[in-house]
Amino acid sequence: MKPYLLIVWHLYYPKGGTDDWVATFATHAEAKAEGEKLTSQQPDPLRVTSGEDYQVVDLRDWTGGE
């Protein structure tokens, strides 16, 4: 299982449900790198950013798994 879930733009223009989920990754560093890559390609120049454009969630915190 790849335990790190990347969620992008969940605070701005959310799509709702699980549509903001991008993918899961084997390491936190991989998920963070992908989040930084995706958020650097801003589709709307008027969009305000706050440094919270993406979130990496460790799914093991939710499932109690290792």
Backbone as a printed PyTorch tensor [residue, N CA C, xyz], in Angstrom:
tensor([[[  0.8400,  -1.1910,   0.0000],
         [  0.0000,   0.0000,   0.0000],
         [  0.8750,   1.2410,   0.0000]],

        [[  0.5210,   2.2060,  -0.8060],
         [  1.1910,   3.5030,  -0.8050],
         [  0.4160,   4.3870,   0.1700]],

        [[  1.0000,   4.6780,   1.3380],
         [  0.2130,   5.2770,   2.4080],
         [  0.0360,   6.7960,   2.3690]],

        [[  0.7050,   7.4930,   1.4470],
         [  0.6310,   8.9550,   1.4550],
         [ -0.2910,   9.4580,   0.3520]],

        [[ -1.4020,  10.0660,   0.7450],
         [ -2.4040,  10.5770,  -0.1790],
         [ -2.1530,  12.0580,  -0.4150]],

        [[ -2.0980,  12.4520,  -1.6910],
         [ -1.9330,  13.8550,  -2.0530],
         [ -3.2960,  14.4340,  -2.4220]],

        [[ -3.6390,  15.5390,  -1.7560],
         [ -4.8740,  16.2670,  -2.0350],
         [ -4.4600,  17.6620,  -2.4930]],

        [[ -4.9340,  18.0790,  -3.6600],
         [ -4.5120,  19.3650,  -4.2220],
         [ -5.6960,  20.3120,  -4.3330]],

        [[ -5.4590,  21.5710,  -3.9660],
         [ -6.4260,  22.6680,  -4.0650],
         [ -7.7240,  22.3780,  -3.3470]],

        [[ -7.6090,  21.6960,  -2.2300],
         [ -8.8020,  21.3570,  -1.4680],
         [ -9.4120,  22.5600,  -0.7550]],

        [[ -8.6380,  23.6280,  -0.5650],
         [ -9.1660,  24.8070,   0.1170],
         [ -9.6540,  25.8780,  -0.8640]],

        [[ -9.2490,  25.8020,  -2.1090],
         [ -9.6310,  26.7910,  -3.1170],
         [-10.3080,  26.0750,  -4.2670]],

        [[-11.4950,  26.5130,  -4.5790],
         [-12.2500,  25.9390,  -5.6760],
         [-12.3410,  24.4250,  -5.5650]],

        [[-12.7230,  23.9030,  -4.4100],
         [-12.7980,  22.4520,  -4.2630],
         [-13.8280,  21.8510,  -5.1970]],

        [[-13.5160,  20.7000,  -5.6920],
         [-14.4260,  19.9840,  -6.5860],
         [-15.4660,  19.2070,  -5.7810]],

        [[-15.1380,  18.9260,  -4.5630],
         [-16.0640,  18.1840,  -3.7270],
         [-15.7870,  16.7010,  -3.7420]],

        [[-16.1820,  16.0480,  -2.6830],
         [-15.9690,  14.6010,  -2.5960],
         [-14.4980,  14.2460,  -2.6830]],

        [[-14.2060,  13.2260,  -3.4610],
         [-12.8190,  12.7700,  -3.5810],
         [-12.1440,  13.2880,  -4.8470]],

        [[-12.7810,  14.2210,  -5.5500],
         [-12.2210,  14.7180,  -6.7990],
         [-10.9180,  15.4980,  -6.6280]],

        [[-10.6280,  15.9740,  -5.4350],
         [ -9.3830,  16.6930,  -5.1890],
         [ -8.2290,  15.7540,  -4.8320]],

        [[ -8.5200,  14.4820,  -4.7170],
         [ -7.4750,  13.4990,  -4.4390],
         [ -6.7050,  13.2540,  -5.7250]],

        [[ -5.3820,  13.2970,  -5.6510],
         [ -4.5490,  13.1350,  -6.8450],
         [ -4.0850,  11.6960,  -6.9920]],

        [[ -3.3670,  11.2010,  -5.9950],
         [ -2.7970,   9.8570,  -6.0530],
         [ -2.2220,   9.5260,  -4.6920]],

        [[ -1.7960,   8.2740,  -4.5420],
         [ -1.0730,   7.8730,  -3.3410],
         [  0.3730,   7.6170,  -3.7260]],

        [[  1.2580,   7.7650,  -2.7420],
         [  2.6890,   7.6580,  -2.9710],
         [  3.3300,   6.8190,  -1.8720]],

        [[  4.4650,   6.2360,  -2.1960],
         [  5.1790,   5.3820,  -1.2440],
         [  5.8340,   6.1910,  -0.1320]],

        [[  6.2640,   7.4160,  -0.4360],
         [  6.9310,   8.2380,   0.5760],
         [  6.2990,   9.6200,   0.6450]],

        [[  6.4550,  10.2510,   1.7970],
         [  5.9760,  11.6160,   1.9980],
         [  6.6890,  12.5590,   1.0290]],

        [[  7.9820,  12.3460,   0.8260],
         [  8.7690,  13.2160,  -0.0610],
         [  8.2550,  13.1720,  -1.5000]],

        [[  7.8720,  11.9930,  -1.9730],
         [  7.3270,  11.8730,  -3.3400],
         [  6.0060,  12.6300,  -3.4630]],

        [[  5.1520,  12.4890,  -2.4750],
         [  3.8600,  13.1730,  -2.5000],
         [  4.0490,  14.6840,  -2.4360]],

        [[  4.9590,  15.1370,  -1.5900],
         [  5.2230,  16.5660,  -1.4550],
         [  5.7820,  17.1400,  -2.7520]],

        [[  6.6980,  16.4320,  -3.3860],
         [  7.2840,  16.8960,  -4.6500],
         [  6.2150,  17.0260,  -5.7260]],

        [[  5.3140,  16.0660,  -5.8050],
         [  4.2300,  16.1220,  -6.7940],
         [  3.2820,  17.2700,  -6.4800]],

        [[  2.9930,  17.4880,  -5.2060],
         [  2.1320,  18.6020,  -4.8080],
         [  2.7380,  19.9380,  -5.1800]],

        [[  4.0370,  20.0910,  -4.9570],
         [  4.7170,  21.3370,  -5.3200],
         [  4.7400,  21.5250,  -6.8300]],

        [[  4.9340,  20.4380,  -7.5620],
         [  4.9360,  20.5120,  -9.0300],
         [  3.5660,  20.9480,  -9.5500]],

        [[  2.5180,  20.3130,  -9.0580],
         [  1.1720,  20.6240,  -9.5290],
         [  0.7470,  22.0410,  -9.1650]],

        [[  1.0650,  22.4850,  -7.9580],
         [  0.6230,  23.8120,  -7.5380],
         [  1.4670,  24.9220,  -8.1490]],

        [[  2.6320,  24.5950,  -8.6860],
         [  3.4300,  25.6210,  -9.3650],
         [  2.8700,  25.9090, -10.7570]],

        [[  2.0230,  25.0310, -11.2550],
         [  1.3850,  25.1900, -12.5600],
         [ -0.0250,  25.7330, -12.3490]],

        [[ -0.1250,  26.9400, -11.8340],
         [ -1.4280,  27.4880, -11.4630],
         [ -2.2670,  27.7690, -12.7010]],

        [[ -3.4490,  27.2020, -12.7870],
         [ -4.2970,  27.3940, -13.9540],
         [ -4.9690,  28.7640, -14.0260]],

        [[ -5.0890,  29.4560, -12.9110],
         [ -5.7980,  30.7360, -12.8720],
         [ -4.8980,  31.7940, -12.2550]],

        [[ -4.4210,  32.7730, -13.0390],
         [ -3.5020,  33.7820, -12.4930],
         [ -4.1320,  34.6640, -11.4280]],

        [[ -5.4570,  34.6830, -11.3450],
         [ -6.1370,  35.4910, -10.3320],
         [ -6.3370,  34.7420,  -9.0250]],

        [[ -6.0010,  33.4790,  -9.0310],
         [ -6.1990,  32.6480,  -7.8520],
         [ -5.2270,  33.0500,  -6.7440]],

        [[ -5.7490,  33.2260,  -5.5650],
         [ -4.9280,  33.5860,  -4.4130],
         [ -4.4080,  32.3120,  -3.7710]],

        [[ -3.1240,  32.2930,  -3.4620],
         [ -2.5610,  31.1140,  -2.8000],
         [ -2.1700,  31.4710,  -1.3750]],

        [[ -2.1200,  30.4800,  -0.5410],
         [ -1.7940,  30.7140,   0.8670],
         [ -0.7120,  29.7760,   1.3650]],

        [[ -0.1320,  28.9890,   0.4630],
         [  0.8280,  27.9950,   0.9070],
         [  0.1510,  26.7080,   1.3350]],

        [[ -1.1680,  26.6620,   1.2430],
         [ -1.9320,  25.4710,   1.6130],
         [ -2.6480,  24.9040,   0.3980]],

        [[ -1.9780,  24.9280,  -0.7390],
         [ -2.5980,  24.4490,  -1.9690],
         [ -2.6440,  22.9370,  -2.0520]],

        [[ -1.8470,  22.2770,  -1.2490],
         [ -1.8940,  20.8190,  -1.2540],
         [ -1.6740,  20.3160,   0.1490]],

        [[ -2.1060,  19.0870,   0.3500],
         [ -1.9570,  18.4490,   1.6550],
         [ -1.5500,  17.0060,   1.4280]],

        [[ -0.6190,  16.5430,   2.2290],
         [ -0.2170,  15.1380,   2.1900],
         [ -0.7610,  14.4850,   3.4550]],

        [[ -1.5640,  13.4430,   3.2590],
         [ -2.2020,  12.7480,   4.3760],
         [ -1.5950,  11.3490,   4.4930]],

        [[ -1.1820,  11.0020,   5.6980],
         [ -0.6880,   9.6420,   5.9530],
         [ -1.9110,   8.7870,   6.2690]],

        [[ -2.2780,   7.9420,   5.3280],
         [ -3.4960,   7.1320,   5.4810],
         [ -3.4120,   6.1590,   6.6500]],

        [[ -2.2090,   5.8590,   7.0980],
         [ -2.0690,   4.9560,   8.2450],
         [ -2.6470,   5.5780,   9.5100]],

        [[ -2.7030,   6.9170,   9.5570],
         [ -3.3290,   7.5810,  10.6970],
         [ -4.8220,   7.2890,  10.7470]],

        [[ -5.4320,   7.0460,   9.5990],
         [ -6.8560,   6.7730,   9.5070],
         [ -7.1670,   5.2910,   9.6630]],

        [[ -6.2590,   4.4590,   9.1960],
         [ -6.5560,   3.0240,   9.1870],
         [ -5.9530,   2.2720,  10.3640]],

        [[ -5.0110,   2.9110,  11.0600],
         [ -4.3360,   2.2480,  12.1650],
         [ -3.3190,   1.2250,  11.6740]],

        [[ -3.0160,   1.2610,  10.3810],
         [ -2.0610,   0.3030,   9.7880],
         [ -0.6380,   0.7730,   9.8880]],

        [[  0.2310,  -0.0890,   9.4570],
         [  1.6660,   0.2330,   9.4870],
         [  2.1810,   0.4400,   8.0980]]])
